[in-house]
Every structure is written in structure tokens, then in C-alpha cells.
Amino acid sequence: MEIHINQNTYSFDASKTIDEVLEVLDLPRHKGVAIAVNNAVVPQHQWASYDLKNADKVLLIKASAGG
């Protein structure tokens, strides 16, 4: 299975949830992070149960302070 995260392609042997992918890739899973799959925002409380599919496009956005 291949998924695209922020324009990078990653391969996995089996289906994974959003939470599992974030853990495997050591990506942030805290407040201030938003995820969209195929242009649809996925609420953080669904990350543990949302199964990613082959060729999904994931956008991970981290909030940053500034002004």
C-alpha cells in the first residue's frame, strides 16, 4: 500500500490507521496538528480508527505561533 503525505510517498505492507502511520513515521500526534485525507479533514478523535487506503493523499498541517 502506498500513501502520500505532504507530497512524499510511503509504502506499507498492510493497511494502517492514521495513528499507526504517524507513529511509524515518528510524526507529531498532538494538539496543533490537523490532518486531511483526500481533501477532507479527519477529526483527531477518529485518527485511531480511520483506515488509510492505497493512494490516499494525506495533508498534515502543524500550527505555528507567529504574528
PDB file of N, CA, C and O in Angstrom:
ATOM      1  N   MET A   1       0.839  -1.169   0.000  1.00  0.00           N
ATOM      2  CA  MET A   1       0.000   0.000   0.000  1.00  0.00           C
ATOM      3  C   MET A   1       0.886   1.234   0.000  1.00  0.00           C
ATOM      4  O   MET A   1       1.849   1.314   0.763  1.00  0.00           O
ATOM      5  N   GLU A   2       0.564   2.189  -0.849  1.00  0.00           N
ATOM      6  CA  GLU A   2       1.294   3.459  -0.877  1.00  0.00           C
ATOM      7  C   GLU A   2       0.352   4.590  -0.506  1.00  0.00           C
ATOM      8  O   GLU A   2      -0.784   4.653  -0.977  1.00  0.00           O
ATOM      9  N   ILE A   3       0.840   5.483   0.346  1.00  0.00           N
ATOM     10  CA  ILE A   3       0.089   6.695   0.647  1.00  0.00           C
ATOM     11  C   ILE A   3       1.019   7.883   0.469  1.00  0.00           C
ATOM     12  O   ILE A   3       2.241   7.751   0.548  1.00  0.00           O
ATOM     13  N   HIS A   4       0.435   9.021   0.231  1.00  0.00           N
ATOM     14  CA  HIS A   4       1.198  10.243   0.002  1.00  0.00           C
ATOM     15  C   HIS A   4       0.937  11.192   1.169  1.00  0.00           C
ATOM     16  O   HIS A   4      -0.210  11.544   1.445  1.00  0.00           O
ATOM     17  N   ILE A   5       1.997  11.599   1.845  1.00  0.00           N
ATOM     18  CA  ILE A   5       1.884  12.528   2.967  1.00  0.00           C
ATOM     19  C   ILE A   5       2.693  13.766   2.623  1.00  0.00           C
ATOM     20  O   ILE A   5       3.911  13.701   2.459  1.00  0.00           O
ATOM     21  N   ASN A   6       2.003  14.896   2.516  1.00  0.00           N
ATOM     22  CA  ASN A   6       2.667  16.160   2.177  1.00  0.00           C
ATOM     23  C   ASN A   6       3.611  15.990   0.989  1.00  0.00           C
ATOM     24  O   ASN A   6       4.755  16.445   1.031  1.00  0.00           O
ATOM     25  N   GLN A   7       3.143  15.348  -0.048  1.00  0.00           N
ATOM     26  CA  GLN A   7       3.851  15.159  -1.316  1.00  0.00           C
ATOM     27  C   GLN A   7       5.014  14.172  -1.248  1.00  0.00           C
ATOM     28  O   GLN A   7       5.800  14.089  -2.192  1.00  0.00           O
ATOM     29  N   ASN A   8       5.139  13.426  -0.155  1.00  0.00           N
ATOM     30  CA  ASN A   8       6.119  12.339  -0.064  1.00  0.00           C
ATOM     31  C   ASN A   8       5.355  11.027  -0.094  1.00  0.00           C
ATOM     32  O   ASN A   8       4.281  10.923   0.499  1.00  0.00           O
ATOM     33  N   THR A   9       5.894  10.022  -0.777  1.00  0.00           N
ATOM     34  CA  THR A   9       5.230   8.729  -0.890  1.00  0.00           C
ATOM     35  C   THR A   9       5.858   7.736   0.074  1.00  0.00           C
ATOM     36  O   THR A   9       7.080   7.629   0.178  1.00  0.00           O
ATOM     37  N   TYR A  10       4.982   7.002   0.787  1.00  0.00           N
ATOM     38  CA  TYR A  10       5.425   5.996   1.753  1.00  0.00           C
ATOM     39  C   TYR A  10       4.736   4.682   1.426  1.00  0.00           C
ATOM     40  O   TYR A  10       3.565   4.664   1.049  1.00  0.00           O
ATOM     41  N   SER A  11       5.472   3.573   1.573  1.00  0.00           N
ATOM     42  CA  SER A  11       4.930   2.244   1.304  1.00  0.00           C
ATOM     43  C   SER A  11       4.786   1.464   2.600  1.00  0.00           C
ATOM     44  O   SER A  11       5.646   1.522   3.478  1.00  0.00           O
ATOM     45  N   PHE A  12       3.678   0.732   2.703  1.00  0.00           N
ATOM     46  CA  PHE A  12       3.408  -0.113   3.864  1.00  0.00           C
ATOM     47  C   PHE A  12       2.935  -1.468   3.371  1.00  0.00           C
ATOM     48  O   PHE A  12       2.300  -1.571   2.321  1.00  0.00           O
ATOM     49  N   ASP A  13       3.253  -2.521   4.141  1.00  0.00           N
ATOM     50  CA  ASP A  13       2.864  -3.874   3.761  1.00  0.00           C
ATOM     51  C   ASP A  13       1.372  -4.131   3.939  1.00  0.00           C
ATOM     52  O   ASP A  13       0.785  -4.938   3.218  1.00  0.00           O
ATOM     53  N   ALA A  14       0.761  -3.442   4.901  1.00  0.00           N
ATOM     54  CA  ALA A  14      -0.644  -3.690   5.210  1.00  0.00           C
ATOM     55  C   ALA A  14      -1.355  -2.373   5.469  1.00  0.00           C
ATOM     56  O   ALA A  14      -0.727  -1.323   5.611  1.00  0.00           O
ATOM     57  N   SER A  15      -2.658  -2.450   5.526  1.00  0.00           N
ATOM     58  CA  SER A  15      -3.467  -1.273   5.825  1.00  0.00           C
ATOM     59  C   SER A  15      -3.112  -0.728   7.205  1.00  0.00           C
ATOM     60  O   SER A  15      -2.819  -1.489   8.127  1.00  0.00           O
ATOM     61  N   LYS A  16      -3.140   0.586   7.335  1.00  0.00           N
ATOM     62  CA  LYS A  16      -2.801   1.244   8.600  1.00  0.00           C
ATOM     63  C   LYS A  16      -3.811   2.349   8.875  1.00  0.00           C
ATOM     64  O   LYS A  16      -4.404   2.916   7.957  1.00  0.00           O
ATOM     65  N   THR A  17      -3.994   2.644  10.166  1.00  0.00           N
ATOM     66  CA  THR A  17      -4.799   3.796  10.543  1.00  0.00           C
ATOM     67  C   THR A  17      -3.914   5.040  10.495  1.00  0.00           C
ATOM     68  O   THR A  17      -2.692   4.942  10.384  1.00  0.00           O
ATOM     69  N   ILE A  18      -4.540   6.195  10.579  1.00  0.00           N
ATOM     70  CA  ILE A  18      -3.765   7.438  10.619  1.00  0.00           C
ATOM     71  C   ILE A  18      -2.814   7.414  11.802  1.00  0.00           C
ATOM     72  O   ILE A  18      -1.634   7.733  11.654  1.00  0.00           O
ATOM     73  N   ASP A  19      -3.317   7.036  12.987  1.00  0.00           N
ATOM     74  CA  ASP A  19      -2.465   6.987  14.185  1.00  0.00           C
ATOM     75  C   ASP A  19      -1.258   6.070  13.990  1.00  0.00           C
ATOM     76  O   ASP A  19      -0.143   6.420  14.378  1.00  0.00           O
ATOM     77  N   GLU A  20      -1.476   4.899  13.391  1.00  0.00           N
ATOM     78  CA  GLU A  20      -0.376   3.952  13.179  1.00  0.00           C
ATOM     79  C   GLU A  20       0.679   4.527  12.241  1.00  0.00           C
ATOM     80  O   GLU A  20       1.876   4.370  12.481  1.00  0.00           O
ATOM     81  N   VAL A  21       0.247   5.185  11.186  1.00  0.00           N
ATOM     82  CA  VAL A  21       1.197   5.783  10.240  1.00  0.00           C
ATOM     83  C   VAL A  21       2.000   6.885  10.921  1.00  0.00           C
ATOM     84  O   VAL A  21       3.217   6.962  10.752  1.00  0.00           O
ATOM     85  N   LEU A  22       1.329   7.736  11.685  1.00  0.00           N
ATOM     86  CA  LEU A  22       2.037   8.810  12.386  1.00  0.00           C
ATOM     87  C   LEU A  22       3.075   8.244  13.345  1.00  0.00           C
ATOM     88  O   LEU A  22       4.176   8.782  13.461  1.00  0.00           O
ATOM     89  N   GLU A  23       2.726   7.154  14.036  1.00  0.00           N
ATOM     90  CA  GLU A  23       3.669   6.537  14.975  1.00  0.00           C
ATOM     91  C   GLU A  23       4.857   5.925  14.244  1.00  0.00           C
ATOM     92  O   GLU A  23       6.002   6.141  14.642  1.00  0.00           O
ATOM     93  N   VAL A  24       4.606   5.172  13.188  1.00  0.00           N
ATOM     94  CA  VAL A  24       5.679   4.521  12.432  1.00  0.00           C
ATOM     95  C   VAL A  24       6.644   5.552  11.854  1.00  0.00           C
ATOM     96  O   VAL A  24       7.858   5.343  11.857  1.00  0.00           O
ATOM     97  N   LEU A  25       6.107   6.655  11.362  1.00  0.00           N
ATOM     98  CA  LEU A  25       6.943   7.680  10.730  1.00  0.00           C
ATOM     99  C   LEU A  25       7.440   8.731  11.720  1.00  0.00           C
ATOM    100  O   LEU A  25       8.112   9.685  11.328  1.00  0.00           O
ATOM    101  N   ASP A  26       7.114   8.558  12.993  1.00  0.00           N
ATOM    102  CA  ASP A  26       7.526   9.487  14.055  1.00  0.00           C
ATOM    103  C   ASP A  26       7.088  10.921  13.743  1.00  0.00           C
ATOM    104  O   ASP A  26       7.861  11.870  13.878  1.00  0.00           O
ATOM    105  N   LEU A  27       5.839  11.048  13.326  1.00  0.00           N
ATOM    106  CA  LEU A  27       5.260  12.357  13.033  1.00  0.00           C
ATOM    107  C   LEU A  27       4.427  12.817  14.227  1.00  0.00           C
ATOM    108  O   LEU A  27       3.969  11.987  15.012  1.00  0.00           O
ATOM    109  N   PRO A  28       4.223  14.115  14.376  1.00  0.00           N
ATOM    110  CA  PRO A  28       3.510  14.633  15.549  1.00  0.00           C
ATOM    111  C   PRO A  28       2.056  14.178  15.610  1.00  0.00           C
ATOM    112  O   PRO A  28       1.375  14.084  14.590  1.00  0.00           O
ATOM    113  N   ARG A  29       1.593  13.894  16.840  1.00  0.00           N
ATOM    114  CA  ARG A  29       0.206  13.469  17.069  1.00  0.00           C
ATOM    115  C   ARG A  29      -0.398  14.245  18.236  1.00  0.00           C
ATOM    116  O   ARG A  29      -1.092  13.658  19.066  1.00  0.00           O
ATOM    117  N   HIS A  30      -0.156  15.509  18.314  1.00  0.00           N
ATOM    118  CA  HIS A  30      -0.597  16.297  19.462  1.00  0.00           C
ATOM    119  C   HIS A  30      -1.509  17.428  19.010  1.00  0.00           C
ATOM    120  O   HIS A  30      -1.792  17.587  17.823  1.00  0.00           O
ATOM    121  N   LYS A  31      -1.959  18.206  19.982  1.00  0.00           N
ATOM    122  CA  LYS A  31      -2.767  19.377  19.646  1.00  0.00           C
ATOM    123  C   LYS A  31      -1.951  20.291  18.742  1.00  0.00           C
ATOM    124  O   LYS A  31      -0.725  20.352  18.840  1.00  0.00           O
ATOM    125  N   GLY A  32      -2.636  20.985  17.880  1.00  0.00           N
ATOM    126  CA  GLY A  32      -1.944  21.865  16.948  1.00  0.00           C
ATOM    127  C   GLY A  32      -1.611  21.185  15.639  1.00  0.00           C
ATOM    128  O   GLY A  32      -0.947  21.773  14.786  1.00  0.00           O
ATOM    129  N   VAL A  33      -2.067  19.941  15.468  1.00  0.00           N
ATOM    130  CA  VAL A  33      -1.847  19.201  14.229  1.00  0.00           C
ATOM    131  C   VAL A  33      -3.216  18.912  13.611  1.00  0.00           C
ATOM    132  O   VAL A  33      -4.138  18.480  14.304  1.00  0.00           O
ATOM    133  N   ALA A  34      -3.339  19.151  12.321  1.00  0.00           N
ATOM    134  CA  ALA A  34      -4.567  18.835  11.594  1.00  0.00           C
ATOM    135  C   ALA A  34      -4.216  17.911  10.438  1.00  0.00           C
ATOM    136  O   ALA A  34      -3.140  18.010   9.849  1.00  0.00           O
ATOM    137  N   ILE A  35      -5.147  17.010  10.123  1.00  0.00           N
ATOM    138  CA  ILE A  35      -4.926  16.064   9.028  1.00  0.00           C
ATOM    139  C   ILE A  35      -6.137  16.059   8.115  1.00  0.00           C
ATOM    140  O   ILE A  35      -7.282  16.027   8.565  1.00  0.00           O
ATOM    141  N   ALA A  36      -5.855  16.093   6.820  1.00  0.00           N
ATOM    142  CA  ALA A  36      -6.893  15.925   5.805  1.00  0.00           C
ATOM    143  C   ALA A  36      -6.499  14.739   4.936  1.00  0.00           C
ATOM    144  O   ALA A  36      -5.331  14.577   4.583  1.00  0.00           O
ATOM    145  N   VAL A  37      -7.472  13.919   4.598  1.00  0.00           N
ATOM    146  CA  VAL A  37      -7.253  12.787   3.700  1.00  0.00           C
ATOM    147  C   VAL A  37      -8.107  13.031   2.462  1.00  0.00           C
ATOM    148  O   VAL A  37      -9.330  13.149   2.548  1.00  0.00           O
ATOM    149  N   ASN A  38      -7.450  13.105   1.324  1.00  0.00           N
ATOM    150  CA  ASN A  38      -8.141  13.377   0.056  1.00  0.00           C
ATOM    151  C   ASN A  38      -9.018  14.629   0.169  1.00  0.00           C
ATOM    152  O   ASN A  38     -10.173  14.643  -0.258  1.00  0.00           O
ATOM    153  N   ASN A  39      -8.440  15.670   0.752  1.00  0.00           N
ATOM    154  CA  ASN A  39      -9.069  16.991   0.891  1.00  0.00           C
ATOM    155  C   ASN A  39     -10.228  17.045   1.879  1.00  0.00           C
ATOM    156  O   ASN A  39     -10.988  18.014   1.871  1.00  0.00           O
ATOM    157  N   ALA A  40     -10.387  16.035   2.728  1.00  0.00           N
ATOM    158  CA  ALA A  40     -11.424  16.048   3.762  1.00  0.00           C
ATOM    159  C   ALA A  40     -10.747  15.970   5.127  1.00  0.00           C
ATOM    160  O   ALA A  40      -9.974  15.049   5.394  1.00  0.00           O
ATOM    161  N   VAL A  41     -11.044  16.942   5.987  1.00  0.00           N
ATOM    162  CA  VAL A  41     -10.441  16.965   7.321  1.00  0.00           C
ATOM    163  C   VAL A  41     -10.941  15.770   8.130  1.00  0.00           C
ATOM    164  O   VAL A  41     -12.132  15.459   8.127  1.00  0.00           O
ATOM    165  N   VAL A  42     -10.011  15.104   8.826  1.00  0.00           N
ATOM    166  CA  VAL A  42     -10.349  13.986   9.702  1.00  0.00           C
ATOM    167  C   VAL A  42     -10.136  14.458  11.139  1.00  0.00           C
ATOM    168  O   VAL A  42      -9.010  14.786  11.513  1.00  0.00           O
ATOM    169  N   PRO A  43     -11.203  14.499  11.958  1.00  0.00           N
ATOM    170  CA  PRO A  43     -11.044  14.932  13.345  1.00  0.00           C
ATOM    171  C   PRO A  43     -10.076  14.030  14.105  1.00  0.00           C
ATOM    172  O   PRO A  43     -10.009  12.826  13.856  1.00  0.00           O
ATOM    173  N   GLN A  44      -9.338  14.616  15.021  1.00  0.00           N
ATOM    174  CA  GLN A  44      -8.307  13.874  15.743  1.00  0.00           C
ATOM    175  C   GLN A  44      -8.871  12.660  16.482  1.00  0.00           C
ATOM    176  O   GLN A  44      -8.181  11.647  16.604  1.00  0.00           O
ATOM    177  N   HIS A  45     -10.099  12.737  16.973  1.00  0.00           N
ATOM    178  CA  HIS A  45     -10.670  11.597  17.696  1.00  0.00           C
ATOM    179  C   HIS A  45     -10.947  10.398  16.777  1.00  0.00           C
ATOM    180  O   HIS A  45     -11.251   9.310  17.266  1.00  0.00           O
ATOM    181  N   GLN A  46     -10.846  10.584  15.460  1.00  0.00           N
ATOM    182  CA  GLN A  46     -11.052   9.482  14.513  1.00  0.00           C
ATOM    183  C   GLN A  46      -9.747   8.880  13.987  1.00  0.00           C
ATOM    184  O   GLN A  46      -9.776   7.881  13.268  1.00  0.00           O
ATOM    185  N   TRP A  47      -8.613   9.471  14.334  1.00  0.00           N
ATOM    186  CA  TRP A  47      -7.341   9.005  13.785  1.00  0.00           C
ATOM    187  C   TRP A  47      -7.057   7.544  14.108  1.00  0.00           C
ATOM    188  O   TRP A  47      -6.491   6.835  13.276  1.00  0.00           O
ATOM    189  N   ALA A  48      -7.434   7.078  15.291  1.00  0.00           N
ATOM    190  CA  ALA A  48      -7.136   5.696  15.696  1.00  0.00           C
ATOM    191  C   ALA A  48      -7.982   4.680  14.937  1.00  0.00           C
ATOM    192  O   ALA A  48      -7.618   3.506  14.870  1.00  0.00           O
ATOM    193  N   SER A  49      -9.103   5.109  14.365  1.00  0.00           N
ATOM    194  CA  SER A  49      -9.983   4.163  13.675  1.00  0.00           C
ATOM    195  C   SER A  49     -10.089   4.409  12.167  1.00  0.00           C
ATOM    196  O   SER A  49     -10.718   3.625  11.457  1.00  0.00           O
ATOM    197  N   TYR A  50      -9.485   5.481  11.680  1.00  0.00           N
ATOM    198  CA  TYR A  50      -9.583   5.820  10.254  1.00  0.00           C
ATOM    199  C   TYR A  50      -8.549   5.024   9.469  1.00  0.00           C
ATOM    200  O   TYR A  50      -7.349   5.278   9.579  1.00  0.00           O
ATOM    201  N   ASP A  51      -9.014   4.059   8.676  1.00  0.00           N
ATOM    202  CA  ASP A  51      -8.119   3.229   7.866  1.00  0.00           C
ATOM    203  C   ASP A  51      -7.756   3.948   6.571  1.00  0.00           C
ATOM    204  O   ASP A  51      -8.628   4.343   5.797  1.00  0.00           O
ATOM    205  N   LEU A  52      -6.467   4.107   6.352  1.00  0.00           N
ATOM    206  CA  LEU A  52      -5.991   4.698   5.105  1.00  0.00           C
ATOM    207  C   LEU A  52      -6.030   3.649   4.003  1.00  0.00           C
ATOM    208  O   LEU A  52      -5.856   2.457   4.259  1.00  0.00           O
ATOM    209  N   LYS A  53      -6.259   4.100   2.783  1.00  0.00           N
ATOM    210  CA  LYS A  53      -6.332   3.206   1.634  1.00  0.00           C
ATOM    211  C   LYS A  53      -5.201   3.521   0.659  1.00  0.00           C
ATOM    212  O   LYS A  53      -4.617   4.604   0.690  1.00  0.00           O
ATOM    213  N   ASN A  54      -4.910   2.560  -0.199  1.00  0.00           N
ATOM    214  CA  ASN A  54      -3.869   2.744  -1.200  1.00  0.00           C
ATOM    215  C   ASN A  54      -4.122   4.024  -2.001  1.00  0.00           C
ATOM    216  O   ASN A  54      -5.245   4.291  -2.428  1.00  0.00           O
ATOM    217  N   ALA A  55      -3.079   4.795  -2.192  1.00  0.00           N
ATOM    218  CA  ALA A  55      -3.076   6.034  -2.978  1.00  0.00           C
ATOM    219  C   ALA A  55      -3.757   7.212  -2.294  1.00  0.00           C
ATOM    220  O   ALA A  55      -3.960   8.251  -2.922  1.00  0.00           O
ATOM    221  N   ASP A  56      -4.120   7.070  -1.001  1.00  0.00           N
ATOM    222  CA  ASP A  56      -4.674   8.218  -0.280  1.00  0.00           C
ATOM    223  C   ASP A  56      -3.656   9.345  -0.248  1.00  0.00           C
ATOM    224  O   ASP A  56      -2.449   9.117  -0.171  1.00  0.00           O
ATOM    225  N   LYS A  57      -4.173  10.562  -0.310  1.00  0.00           N
ATOM    226  CA  LYS A  57      -3.328  11.756  -0.204  1.00  0.00           C
ATOM    227  C   LYS A  57      -3.610  12.400   1.147  1.00  0.00           C
ATOM    228  O   LYS A  57      -4.722  12.857   1.415  1.00  0.00           O
ATOM    229  N   VAL A  58      -2.589  12.429   1.986  1.00  0.00           N
ATOM    230  CA  VAL A  58      -2.713  12.944   3.347  1.00  0.00           C
ATOM    231  C   VAL A  58      -1.975  14.272   3.437  1.00  0.00           C
ATOM    232  O   VAL A  58      -0.825  14.394   3.013  1.00  0.00           O
ATOM    233  N   LEU A  59      -2.654  15.253   3.994  1.00  0.00           N
ATOM    234  CA  LEU A  59      -2.042  16.551   4.245  1.00  0.00           C
ATOM    235  C   LEU A  59      -1.953  16.730   5.750  1.00  0.00           C
ATOM    236  O   LEU A  59      -2.974  16.725   6.438  1.00  0.00           O
ATOM    237  N   LEU A  60      -0.744  16.887   6.264  1.00  0.00           N
ATOM    238  CA  LEU A  60      -0.504  17.096   7.689  1.00  0.00           C
ATOM    239  C   LEU A  60      -0.075  18.547   7.876  1.00  0.00           C
ATOM    240  O   LEU A  60       0.898  19.006   7.279  1.00  0.00           O
ATOM    241  N   ILE A  61      -0.815  19.249   8.710  1.00  0.00           N
ATOM    242  CA  ILE A  61      -0.535  20.664   8.953  1.00  0.00           C
ATOM    243  C   ILE A  61      -0.254  20.863  10.429  1.00  0.00           C
ATOM    244  O   ILE A  61      -1.031  20.434  11.282  1.00  0.00           O
ATOM    245  N   LYS A  62       0.871  21.522  10.732  1.00  0.00           N
ATOM    246  CA  LYS A  62       1.235  21.845  12.111  1.00  0.00           C
ATOM    247  C   LYS A  62       1.047  23.338  12.322  1.00  0.00           C
ATOM    248  O   LYS A  62       1.556  24.158  11.558  1.00  0.00           O
ATOM    249  N   ALA A  63       0.306  23.678  13.374  1.00  0.00           N
ATOM    250  CA  ALA A  63       0.126  25.090  13.712  1.00  0.00           C
ATOM    251  C   ALA A  63       1.434  25.645  14.253  1.00  0.00           C
ATOM    252  O   ALA A  63       2.191  24.942  14.922  1.00  0.00           O
ATOM    253  N   SER A  64       1.686  26.903  13.958  1.00  0.00           N
ATOM    254  CA  SER A  64       2.885  27.543  14.497  1.00  0.00           C
ATOM    255  C   SER A  64       2.516  28.925  15.017  1.00  0.00           C
ATOM    256  O   SER A  64       1.627  29.593  14.489  1.00  0.00           O
ATOM    257  N   ALA A  65       3.207  29.327  16.043  1.00  0.00           N
ATOM    258  CA  ALA A  65       2.964  30.642  16.629  1.00  0.00           C
ATOM    259  C   ALA A  65       3.607  31.712  15.759  1.00  0.00           C
ATOM    260  O   ALA A  65       4.614  31.473  15.092  1.00  0.00           O
ATOM    261  N   GLY A  66       3.034  32.835  15.777  1.00  0.00           N
ATOM    262  CA  GLY A  66       3.614  33.919  14.994  1.00  0.00           C
ATOM    263  C   GLY A  66       2.670  35.104  14.982  1.00  0.00           C
ATOM    264  O   GLY A  66       1.609  35.095  15.607  1.00  0.00           O
ATOM    265  N   GLY A  67       3.075  36.084  14.279  1.00  0.00           N
ATOM    266  CA  GLY A  67       2.182  37.237  14.266  1.00  0.00           C
ATOM    267  C   GLY A  67       2.597  38.239  13.246  1.00  0.00           C
ATOM    268  O   GLY A  67       1.950  39.277  13.102  1.00  0.00           O
TER     269      GLY A  67
END
